[in-house]
Amino acid sequence: MAVRGRQQPGRTGVFPADKPLRATVMLKPGDYVRGLYEELVQDMGISGAEVLREALTELHKREARRKARQTAKAAASNHQELPQTG
């Protein structure tokens, strides 16, 4: 059985641009995230699919900010490592 949350070789990572994607998420009774999911659906008054769409959008924003910070940090450290001339 695959480790939860890991990409499975040959199963993910290739997304044909001309075909719709179907993401299946099993949220079993007792799963912590199931409670979060149910709460968001109820509180926001939107469909479960829309909750997942918004969650993906927010996760993407967070990852983009992380990458930007990492790039800025790498650029700053590269700048400091350059030899001083003069």
C-alpha positions as CSV (number, residue, x, y, z in Angstrom):
1,M,0.0,0.0,0.0
2,A,1.3,3.5,-0.9
3,V,2.2,6.0,1.8
4,R,-0.6,8.4,2.3
5,G,0.0,11.8,0.6
6,R,2.9,10.6,-1.6
7,Q,2.8,10.8,-5.4
8,Q,2.5,7.3,-6.9
9,P,4.9,6.7,-9.8
10,G,3.0,6.3,-13.0
11,R,-0.2,7.4,-11.4
12,T,0.1,11.2,-10.9
13,G,2.1,14.0,-12.4
14,V,0.8,13.7,-16.0
15,F,-2.2,15.9,-16.7
16,P,-3.6,16.0,-20.2
17,A,-4.5,19.6,-20.9
18,D,-7.6,18.6,-23.0
19,K,-9.2,16.3,-20.5
20,P,-11.0,17.0,-17.2
21,L,-9.4,15.8,-14.0
22,R,-11.2,13.9,-11.3
23,A,-9.7,13.9,-7.9
24,T,-11.1,11.4,-5.5
25,V,-10.6,11.9,-1.8
26,M,-11.8,9.3,0.7
27,L,-12.7,10.9,4.0
28,K,-13.5,8.1,6.4
29,P,-15.5,8.4,9.6
30,G,-13.1,9.4,12.3
31,D,-10.6,11.1,10.0
32,Y,-9.6,14.5,11.4
33,V,-9.9,16.2,8.0
34,R,-13.4,14.8,7.5
35,G,-14.6,16.9,10.4
36,L,-12.9,19.9,8.9
37,Y,-14.4,19.2,5.5
38,E,-17.9,18.8,7.0
39,E,-17.6,22.0,9.0
40,L,-16.5,24.0,6.0
41,V,-19.3,22.8,3.8
42,Q,-21.8,23.7,6.5
43,D,-20.3,27.0,7.6
44,M,-19.6,28.3,4.1
45,G,-22.8,27.0,2.5
46,I,-21.0,25.7,-0.6
47,S,-20.6,22.3,-2.1
48,G,-17.9,19.9,-1.0
49,A,-16.2,20.2,-4.4
50,E,-16.1,24.0,-4.0
51,V,-14.5,23.6,-0.6
52,L,-11.8,21.5,-2.1
53,R,-11.3,24.0,-5.0
54,E,-10.8,26.8,-2.5
55,A,-8.5,24.7,-0.4
56,L,-6.4,23.9,-3.4
57,T,-6.2,27.6,-4.3
58,E,-5.1,28.6,-0.8
59,L,-2.5,25.7,-0.7
60,H,-1.2,26.9,-4.0
61,K,-0.9,30.5,-2.7
62,R,1.0,29.2,0.4
63,E,3.4,27.2,-1.7
64,A,4.0,30.1,-4.1
65,R,4.9,32.3,-1.1
66,R,7.2,29.6,0.3
67,K,9.0,29.3,-3.0
68,A,9.4,33.1,-3.3
69,R,10.9,33.2,0.2
70,Q,13.2,30.4,-0.6
71,T,14.3,32.1,-3.8
72,A,14.9,35.4,-2.1
73,K,16.9,33.7,0.7
74,A,19.0,31.8,-1.9
75,A,19.6,35.1,-3.8
76,A,20.6,36.9,-0.6
77,S,23.1,34.2,0.4
78,N,24.5,34.1,-3.1
79,H,25.0,37.8,-3.0
80,Q,26.8,37.6,0.3
81,E,29.2,34.9,-1.0
82,L,30.4,37.0,-3.9
83,P,34.0,38.2,-3.4
84,Q,34.4,41.9,-2.8
85,T,36.5,43.7,-5.3
86,G,38.0,47.1,-5.0
